[in-house]
Amino acid sequence: MKLDGKVSLISACGRGIGKEVALTLARQGSNLVINSFSEKNTQALAKELEVLGVKVVAVAGDITKSAVILEMVAAAIDAFGKIDILVNNVGGGDDAGHDIDDKDNPLAKAEAMWDGSYAHSLKAPVLMCEAVLPHFIEKKSGKIINMSSLAGRPGMPHIDMVPIPAFYHSMKAGLIRYTQLLADQVGPHNINVNAICPGIIYTDGWVQLAEGMVKHHPRYKGEDPREWFLGVAKGRYAGEGMPQTPMRREQTTEDIAEAVLFLASDAAANITGQTLNIDGGMVKD
């Protein structure tokens, strides 16, 4: 699944899944326009990618801002004259509003949480698509891969031990539906639009969650955070509020990156409007 000569835009790829996606596409020959909020992380990844022999343009900044999105797209056209692949890896925004305690406005905290999640998990991917689509339509080809979440799937079980906020479920579900509708609209232009829902992976969000669980939850207090996470990933806590995972193996960033590579390649030419769960069988629909 070589991508020689292709140009990929990847948002929020300074670490974790996004970084692995960038490395995987680069190893297959794709030139890249990369973004993350951190200037340090963006530049460090650019140097790592250039070692692989591809051309890289780095655009640091908050991808929820339209100015950064437009800068990223313009940088791609200026440097390479085209865009072939868009990977919307940005997501989250869950921390917004947690520390708000406004006695004059009892809605302030909820408003900030919902606005933050919307900006990262839905608005930013939609605006990225809107910015890239004119270029895809003009050349009558393009691949869009939106990074959603199992939280957006109807089959995601309610996890009492690890409550996932309603705003996160809602935005990720919205991104899946947007993916389906956009695929219908742009399919006649030979543009593929798909989504991926990763399983649980020991990236920053789950590290923080694991550390919090073994510190505060009476059932798991004192456990090693990494071992607790592996227990969740391998289904050790099924029946205790955690879902069962049939494959009984830890998810990795490489698992997700290989799925992105497939959807970005010519091998997936007739696949569009789909949402692919990469989760070891945790969610069945």
C-alpha positions as CSV (number, residue, x, y, z in Angstrom):
1,M,0.0,0.0,0.0
2,K,2.6,2.5,-1.2
3,L,1.7,6.2,-1.1
4,D,4.7,7.5,-3.1
5,G,4.1,11.1,-4.2
6,K,0.9,11.5,-2.2
7,V,0.4,14.5,0.1
8,S,-1.2,14.0,3.5
9,L,-2.6,16.5,6.0
10,I,-2.7,15.2,9.5
11,S,-4.1,17.3,12.4
12,A,-3.1,17.0,16.1
13,C,-0.3,14.5,15.4
14,G,2.4,15.7,17.8
15,R,2.0,12.5,19.9
16,G,0.0,9.3,20.4
17,I,-2.2,8.0,17.6
18,G,-1.6,11.0,15.3
19,K,2.1,10.7,15.5
20,E,2.0,7.0,14.6
21,V,-0.3,7.7,11.7
22,A,2.2,10.3,10.4
23,L,5.1,7.9,10.7
24,T,3.2,5.1,9.0
25,L,2.1,7.2,6.0
26,A,5.7,8.6,5.7
27,R,7.2,5.1,5.6
28,Q,4.9,4.4,2.6
29,G,6.3,7.5,0.8
30,S,3.7,10.2,1.5
31,N,4.8,13.8,1.9
32,L,3.2,15.4,4.9
33,V,1.7,18.6,6.3
34,I,1.5,18.1,10.0
35,N,0.0,20.0,12.9
36,S,-0.1,19.9,16.6
37,F,-0.8,22.5,19.3
38,S,2.8,22.3,20.6
39,E,5.5,24.0,18.5
40,K,8.0,21.8,20.2
41,N,6.2,18.5,19.4
42,T,5.4,19.6,15.8
43,Q,9.0,20.4,15.0
44,A,10.4,17.3,16.7
45,L,8.0,15.1,14.6
46,A,9.0,17.0,11.4
47,K,12.6,16.1,12.0
48,E,11.7,12.5,12.7
49,L,9.7,12.3,9.5
50,E,12.3,13.9,7.3
51,V,14.8,11.1,8.3
52,L,12.4,8.8,6.4
53,G,13.1,10.6,3.2
54,V,9.8,12.5,2.7
55,K,9.1,16.2,2.6
56,V,7.4,17.7,5.6
57,V,5.7,21.1,6.3
58,A,5.0,21.8,10.0
59,V,2.2,24.1,11.1
60,A,1.9,24.4,14.8
61,G,-1.3,25.9,16.3
62,D,-4.8,25.4,17.6
63,I,-6.6,23.5,14.9
64,T,-9.9,24.5,16.3
65,K,-9.2,27.9,14.9
66,S,-10.2,28.5,11.2
67,A,-7.0,30.6,10.7
68,V,-4.8,27.6,11.5
69,I,-6.8,25.3,9.3
70,L,-6.5,27.7,6.4
71,E,-2.8,28.1,7.0
72,M,-2.3,24.4,7.0
73,V,-4.2,23.9,3.7
74,A,-2.4,26.9,2.1
75,A,0.9,25.5,3.2
76,A,0.1,22.2,1.5
77,I,-0.8,23.8,-1.8
78,D,2.2,26.2,-1.7
79,A,4.7,23.4,-1.0
80,F,3.2,20.5,-3.0
81,G,0.5,21.9,-5.3
82,K,-2.1,19.4,-4.2
83,I,-3.6,17.5,-1.3
84,D,-4.5,13.8,-1.5
85,I,-5.3,12.6,2.0
86,L,-6.8,14.3,5.0
87,V,-6.6,12.6,8.4
88,N,-8.7,14.4,11.1
89,N,-7.0,13.2,14.2
90,V,-8.0,16.1,16.4
91,G,-10.4,15.3,19.3
92,G,-11.0,15.7,23.0
93,G,-11.5,19.1,24.6
94,D,-12.8,17.2,27.6
95,D,-10.9,19.3,30.2
96,A,-12.7,22.5,29.3
97,G,-14.8,23.9,32.1
98,H,-13.8,21.4,34.8
99,D,-12.5,24.1,37.2
100,I,-15.4,26.5,36.6
101,D,-17.4,27.4,39.7
102,D,-19.6,30.4,38.7
103,K,-22.3,30.9,41.3
104,D,-23.8,33.7,39.1
105,N,-24.2,31.4,36.1
106,P,-25.0,27.7,37.0
107,L,-24.8,26.8,33.3
108,A,-21.2,28.1,32.9
109,K,-19.5,24.8,33.6
110,A,-21.7,22.7,31.3
111,E,-21.5,25.3,28.6
112,A,-17.7,25.3,28.7
113,M,-17.6,21.5,28.6
114,W,-19.9,21.1,25.7
115,D,-18.3,24.0,23.8
116,G,-14.8,22.6,24.3
117,S,-15.8,19.1,23.2
118,Y,-17.7,20.5,20.1
119,A,-14.7,22.6,19.1
120,H,-12.2,19.7,19.1
121,S,-14.3,16.7,18.3
122,L,-16.7,18.0,15.7
123,K,-16.1,21.6,14.6
124,A,-12.4,21.2,13.8
125,P,-12.8,18.1,11.6
126,V,-15.8,19.6,9.8
127,L,-13.9,22.8,9.0
128,M,-10.9,20.9,7.9
129,C,-13.1,18.9,5.5
130,E,-14.6,22.1,4.2
131,A,-11.2,23.7,3.6
132,V,-9.8,20.6,1.7
133,L,-12.9,19.6,-0.3
134,P,-12.5,22.3,-3.0
135,H,-9.1,20.9,-3.9
136,F,-10.3,17.3,-3.9
137,I,-13.3,18.2,-6.0
138,E,-11.1,20.1,-8.5
139,K,-8.8,17.1,-9.1
140,K,-11.7,14.6,-8.7
141,S,-10.0,12.5,-6.0
142,G,-9.3,12.5,-2.3
143,K,-9.3,10.5,0.9
144,I,-10.7,11.7,4.2
145,I,-10.3,9.7,7.4
146,N,-12.0,11.0,10.5
147,M,-10.9,9.8,13.9
148,S,-14.0,9.2,16.0
149,S,-14.3,7.0,19.1
150,L,-16.1,3.9,20.4
151,A,-18.0,6.4,22.5
152,G,-19.8,7.5,19.4
153,R,-21.0,4.0,18.6
154,P,-24.5,2.8,19.8
155,G,-23.0,-0.5,20.9
156,M,-20.6,1.1,23.3
157,P,-21.6,-0.2,26.7
158,H,-22.1,2.1,29.6
159,I,-19.0,2.0,31.7
160,D,-19.8,2.7,35.4
161,M,-16.2,2.5,36.4
162,V,-15.0,4.9,33.8
163,P,-17.8,7.4,33.0
164,I,-17.5,8.9,29.6
165,P,-19.2,12.3,29.5
166,A,-22.3,12.7,27.4
167,F,-20.8,15.6,25.5
168,Y,-18.0,13.3,24.3
169,H,-20.4,10.5,23.2
170,S,-22.5,13.1,21.4
171,M,-19.7,14.8,19.5
172,K,-18.1,11.6,18.4
173,A,-21.5,10.2,17.3
174,G,-22.0,13.4,15.3
175,L,-18.7,13.0,13.6
176,I,-19.7,9.5,12.5
177,R,-23.0,10.8,11.1
178,Y,-21.2,13.7,9.4
179,T,-18.8,11.1,7.8
180,Q,-21.8,9.2,6.4
181,L,-23.5,12.3,5.0
182,L,-20.4,13.8,3.5
183,A,-19.6,10.5,1.8
184,D,-22.9,10.6,0.1
185,Q,-22.3,14.2,-1.1
186,V,-18.8,13.9,-2.4
187,G,-18.8,10.3,-3.7
188,P,-19.6,11.4,-7.3
189,H,-16.4,13.4,-7.2
190,N,-14.4,10.2,-6.5
191,I,-13.7,11.2,-2.9
192,N,-13.8,8.6,-0.1
193,V,-14.8,9.6,3.4
194,N,-14.5,7.1,6.3
195,A,-14.1,7.1,10.0
196,I,-12.2,5.0,12.5
197,C,-13.1,4.3,16.1
198,P,-10.0,3.2,18.1
199,G,-10.1,0.9,21.0
200,I,-8.5,1.8,24.3
201,I,-4.9,2.6,23.9
202,Y,-2.3,3.6,26.6
203,T,-1.9,7.2,25.3
204,D,-2.1,10.3,27.5
205,G,-5.8,10.2,28.2
206,W,-5.8,6.6,29.4
207,V,-2.6,7.1,31.4
208,Q,-4.3,9.9,33.3
209,L,-7.4,7.8,33.7
210,A,-5.4,4.8,34.9
211,E,-3.5,6.9,37.4
212,G,-6.7,8.3,38.8
213,M,-8.4,4.9,39.1
214,V,-5.6,3.3,41.1
215,K,-5.3,6.4,43.3
216,H,-9.0,6.9,44.1
217,H,-11.1,3.8,43.2
218,P,-11.4,1.6,46.3
219,R,-11.4,-1.6,44.2
220,Y,-8.2,-0.8,42.4
221,K,-6.4,1.5,44.8
222,G,-2.7,0.8,45.0
223,E,-2.4,-1.1,41.7
224,D,0.1,-0.2,39.1
225,P,-1.6,2.0,36.5
226,R,-0.1,0.2,33.6
227,E,-1.2,-3.2,34.9
228,W,-4.7,-1.8,35.6
229,F,-4.9,-0.6,32.0
230,L,-3.8,-4.0,30.7
231,G,-6.5,-5.6,32.8
232,V,-9.1,-3.4,31.1
233,A,-7.6,-4.0,27.6
234,K,-7.5,-7.7,28.0
235,G,-11.0,-8.1,29.6
236,R,-9.8,-8.9,33.1
237,Y,-12.5,-6.7,34.6
238,A,-15.4,-7.8,32.4
239,G,-18.4,-8.0,34.7
240,E,-17.1,-5.2,36.9
241,G,-18.4,-2.4,34.7
242,M,-15.9,-2.9,32.0
243,P,-16.7,-4.4,28.6
244,Q,-15.3,-7.7,27.4
245,T,-12.6,-7.7,24.7
246,P,-12.7,-10.9,22.7
247,M,-9.1,-10.6,21.3
248,R,-7.6,-10.3,24.8
249,R,-4.8,-8.1,23.6
250,E,-3.7,-4.6,24.1
251,Q,-4.5,-2.1,21.4
252,T,-1.6,-0.1,20.0
253,T,-1.2,3.1,18.0
254,E,0.2,0.9,15.2
255,D,-3.1,-0.9,15.0
256,I,-4.9,2.4,14.3
257,A,-2.2,3.7,11.9
258,E,-2.3,0.6,9.7
259,A,-6.1,1.0,9.4
260,V,-5.6,4.6,8.4
261,L,-3.0,3.5,5.8
262,F,-5.5,1.0,4.3
263,L,-8.3,3.6,4.0
264,A,-5.9,6.1,2.5
265,S,-4.6,3.7,-0.1
266,D,-5.9,2.6,-3.5
267,A,-6.9,-0.7,-1.9
268,A,-9.9,1.1,-0.3
269,A,-11.0,2.7,-3.5
270,N,-14.6,1.4,-3.2
271,I,-15.0,1.9,0.6
272,T,-16.8,5.1,1.7
273,G,-19.2,6.2,4.4
274,Q,-18.0,3.5,6.7
275,T,-16.9,3.5,10.3
276,L,-14.3,0.9,11.3
277,N,-13.9,-0.2,14.9
278,I,-10.3,-1.1,15.7
279,D,-11.0,-2.4,19.2
280,G,-10.4,-6.1,19.5
281,G,-14.1,-6.8,19.2
282,M,-15.2,-4.8,22.2
283,V,-18.1,-3.1,20.2
284,K,-20.1,-5.1,17.8
285,D,-22.0,-2.4,15.9
